[in-house]
């Protein structure tokens, strides 16, 4: 049991530390664990919000390789500050959000195109009805459109900062009917047109 707890702790620390390095929650696809289910296995949904497979030949975290291509956004001073607050920061930062808003955001972030998912699709994946989902989101102070716009904004900012993707292609990925619609939305979000935002960030 002590060794099992050590392995669990290292896995959680690794997951949250590397999420901090790229400033993005690493979403796990599954976790393989080289030991039987413990008495507290219900806590695994909090530690690792994905499918868990016990009694495996090895222990490993499985996630999309796209995270390996993301740049490290922290500097040495930030690292020193982070470590000075350890281990508390590792227990609180980048902890998975189990709200409906958080779960929907994660679903949308994993799509090649946001328009691949409709509200009905999301409701089905969450085993609820569209009407109930709308009500639950309202209780959380959100709406389907608010979440889509928030994810679009975050993805647009990331792609303009970190990638060479053309603005028209970004607009298409984010589900805008034409680049001009994306330009208007992005200017509303940030006060700058996409091209001007990219130029300002790189200057």
C-alpha positions in Angstrom: 0.0 0.0 0.0 2.7 2.6 0.8 4.3 2.1 -2.7 0.9 2.4 -4.3 0.2 5.7 -2.5 3.7 6.9 -3.6 2.9 6.0 -7.3 -0.4 7.8 -7.1 1.2 10.9 -5.6 3.9 11.1 -8.2 1.3 10.7 -11.0 -0.8 13.5 -9.7 2.3 15.8 -9.2 3.5 15.0 -12.7 0.1 15.8 -14.2 -0.4 19.1 -12.4 3.2 20.3 -12.7 3.3 19.8 -16.5 -0.1 21.3 -16.8 1.4 24.4 -15.0 4.4 24.4 -17.4 2.2 24.8 -20.5 -0.6 26.7 -18.6 -3.2 24.3 -19.8 -5.0 21.4 -18.0 -3.8 18.2 -19.6 -6.9 16.1 -20.2 -6.3 12.4 -19.7 -7.8 9.8 -21.9 -7.2 6.9 -19.5 -5.0 5.8 -16.6 -3.3 2.4 -16.4 -2.5 1.2 -12.8 -0.3 -1.7 -11.9 -2.2 -2.6 -8.7 -5.7 -3.6 -7.7 -8.5 -1.0 -6.9 -7.9 0.4 -3.4 -10.7 1.0 -0.9 -10.8 4.6 -1.8 -11.0 4.2 -5.6 -13.9 6.6 -5.8 -11.4 9.3 -5.1 -9.7 8.5 -8.5 -12.4 10.5 -10.3 -11.0 13.6 -8.6 -7.3 12.7 -9.1 -7.7 11.4 -12.6 -11.0 12.3 -14.3 -11.0 9.6 -17.0 -11.3 5.8 -17.3 -9.2 3.8 -14.8 -7.8 0.4 -15.6 -6.4 -1.5 -12.6 -4.2 -4.6 -12.4 -2.3 -3.6 -15.5 1.3 -4.5 -16.4 2.5 -0.9 -15.8 1.3 2.4 -14.4 1.0 5.2 -16.9 -1.1 8.3 -17.9 -2.4 8.3 -21.4 -3.1 11.7 -23.1 -3.1 13.2 -26.6 0.3 13.9 -28.1 -0.7 17.4 -29.0 0.3 18.5 -25.4 3.9 17.5 -26.2 3.9 20.1 -29.0 2.8 22.9 -26.8 5.5 25.4 -25.7 6.6 25.8 -22.1 5.4 29.3 -21.0 7.1 29.6 -17.6 10.4 31.2 -16.8 12.9 30.6 -14.0 11.4 33.2 -11.7 8.0 31.7 -12.1 9.4 28.3 -11.4 11.1 29.5 -8.2 7.8 31.1 -7.0 5.9 28.0 -7.9 8.2 25.7 -6.0 8.2 28.0 -3.0 4.4 27.3 -2.7 4.7 23.6 -3.2 3.1 21.2 -2.4 0.0 23.3 -1.8 0.0 24.7 -5.3 0.2 21.2 -6.8 -3.0 20.2 -4.8 -5.0 23.1 -6.0 -3.8 24.3 -9.4 -5.1 22.6 -12.6 -7.4 20.4 -10.6 -10.2 19.1 -12.8 -13.4 21.1 -13.0 -16.4 18.7 -12.7 -19.0 21.4 -13.3 -21.1 21.1 -16.4 -19.3 24.2 -17.7 -15.9 22.7 -17.2 -16.9 19.4 -18.7 -18.3 21.0 -21.8 -15.3 23.2 -22.2 -13.1 20.1 -22.2 -15.2 18.4 -24.8 -15.1 21.4 -27.1 -11.3 21.8 -26.7 -10.7 18.3 -27.9 -12.5 18.9 -31.2 -10.8 19.7 -34.5 -13.7 22.0 -35.1 -16.0 23.4 -32.5 -19.0 23.0 -34.8 -18.5 19.2 -34.7 -20.5 19.2 -31.4 -24.0 20.5 -31.0 -25.8 21.0 -27.7 -27.8 17.8 -28.3 -24.5 15.9 -28.8 -23.1 17.2 -25.6 -26.3 16.5 -23.7 -26.2 12.9 -24.9 -22.6 12.5 -23.8 -23.5 13.8 -20.4 -26.5 11.5 -20.2 -29.0 14.3 -19.9 -31.5 16.1 -22.0 -30.8 19.4 -23.8 -33.4 21.2 -21.7 -31.9 19.9 -18.4 -28.4 20.9 -19.6 -29.5 24.4 -20.4 -31.0 24.7 -17.0 -27.9 23.4 -15.2 -25.7 25.8 -17.2 -28.0 28.7 -16.2 -27.6 27.6 -12.6 -23.8 27.9 -13.1 -24.2 31.3 -14.6 -23.4 30.2 -18.1 -25.0 29.3 -21.4 -24.1 27.0 -24.3 -23.3 30.0 -26.5 -21.2 31.7 -23.7 -19.1 28.5 -23.4 -18.6 28.2 -27.1 -17.5 31.8 -27.4 -15.1 31.5 -24.4 -13.5 28.4 -25.9 -13.3 30.0 -29.4 -11.6 33.0 -27.8 -9.0 31.0 -25.9 -8.3 28.8 -28.9 -8.0 31.8 -31.2 -5.6 33.6 -28.9 -3.5 30.4 -28.5 -3.3 29.7 -32.3 -2.4 33.3 -33.1 0.3 33.4 -30.5 1.9 30.0 -31.0 1.2 28.9 -34.5 1.7 30.2 -38.1 -1.8 29.1 -39.1 -3.5 31.6 -41.5 -6.3 33.7 -40.0 -8.8 32.3 -42.5 -8.0 28.7 -41.4 -8.3 29.6 -37.7 -11.7 31.1 -38.5 -12.8 27.9 -40.2 -11.6 25.7 -37.4 -13.5 27.7 -34.9 -16.7 27.4 -36.9 -17.1 30.9 -38.3 -18.9 31.1 -41.6 -16.3 33.5 -43.0 -13.1 35.3 -41.9 -14.8 38.7 -41.6 -17.2 37.2 -38.9 -14.2 35.9 -37.0 -12.4 39.3 -37.3 -15.4 41.1 -35.8 -15.7 38.5 -33.0 -12.0 38.6 -32.2 -12.0 42.4 -32.1 -14.9 42.4 -29.7 -13.0 39.9 -27.4 -9.6 41.7 -27.4 -10.0 45.1 -29.0 -7.8 44.1 -31.9 -8.2 42.4 -35.2 -6.5 38.9 -35.4 -3.7 40.1 -37.6 -2.9 43.1 -35.4 -3.1 40.9 -32.3 -0.5 38.5 -33.8 1.8 41.4 -34.9 1.6 43.0 -31.4 2.4 39.8 -29.6 5.4 39.1 -31.8 6.8 42.7 -31.7 
